[in-house]
């Protein structure tokens, strides 16, 4: 899986469907000054993949109590080459939506619960995030 872009409805300092695209490289380093949003992006990706924690843990990232917009989408290239988009909001936390683009260009919904089989939050953070 290679993350290609993020679309953030609202999460911490990011708002208004902000889009962040990543270069087509094997290894990506995100760097910046203190309070630039690096840790916020890490939390955003983790929450999209594995679900949001209790509201009390999300409070630092939530603006104006607007839970309906809290979340966004993560687009990635799957190991089989398919382009997929995972969408999740705090309000629909238990119901992530995962879409894949087929060879003919149409988009279909696939089961998010089976796609990440074998990967949990702890393993993901240990493998993909170096602090």
N, C-alpha and C positions, 0 to 999 in steps of 0.2 A: 504494500500500500504506500502510495506517495501522495501526500497532501499537495494539491495544486492551488487552492484558494480558500478563503474564508469570507463569509458574508455575515456581518454582525448586525442584527436588528438593534440590540441594546445590550451592552455588557461592560460595566465599568466605564472607562473613559471613551469607549467606542460606541457610536450611536448612528442612527439614520441609515441603516443598511450599508454601512461602510464595508467596502470590499478590499481585501488584502490578497494579493497574488504572490505566489512563491516562484522562484526561478526553477527551470527544469534541470536541476542538478541532483546528484546523489546524496549530498550532504549539505544541509543548510544551517547557517549560524545566524541567529537573531540577536542583534546587539543594539545597544543604545544607552543613553544616559539614564540615571536614576529617575524613576517615575515616568518613563517613556511608554510603559505598557507591556513589557516583555513577560512578566509573571502573569499579568492579566490574560495575555494571549494563551499562555500555557494552561491556565485554569479553564479558559473558554474551550479549548480543544478537548481537554480531558472531560469536562462536563458534557460536551456534545456527544462524545463517544460512549460515556459510561453513565450518564445521568447526573442531574443536579442533586446536591445534598439538601439538607433541611434548609428552610428559608433563612434561619438565623445565620447559617454559614455563607449564604449568598448576599446578605445585606450589604457588604462593602462594594458589591458590583452592581447592585440594583438602584436605579434612579427613580425617584418619585413614586415608588411602590407599584410601578407599571409591570406587573408580572406577565401580562399578555405579550409584550414585545421582548421580554427577557430571553435571549437565546439567538439562534441564527442557523447557519448552514456551513457545512464543511464539504468541499468537493475534492475528490481524490481519484487517482488511477488505481484500480484494483490489481492484484497480482496477475489476473487473467487478461489485463489490458483494458477492461471496461472502465468508462468514466462513470463515477457514482457520486451522488450527493446525499449526505445525511443531514436531515433537518430535525431540530429539537428545540422546544421552548420549555421554560419552567412550568408553565401552566399545563402542558401536555407531556410532562416528564416521562411518564411510563409508556408513552406511545411515540417513540422516534419514528420518523419516516425515512426510508432509504430508497432512492431511485437510481436506476442504472440506464444508461443509453445503450440501445441495441445497435447491431450492425447497420440496420436500415435508418438509423437516426431517431427512432421513436424512443420515448422514455417510458419505462415500466417500473412499478413499485415492487421491491423485493423484500424479503423478511429480514429486518435489521437484527433480530434476535439470533439468527443462525449465521449471519455473515461474519461476526467477530468471535465465533466459537473458539474457546481456548485462551482468549486474551482477557485479562482483567485489568483493573485500574492500576494495581501495584506493579504488575509485570510491564505494562505499557510505559509507566513513568520511569521505571528502571532502565528500559531499553532505549527509549526515544528522547528523554529529557535529561540533559546534563546541566547541572546548576553550578 
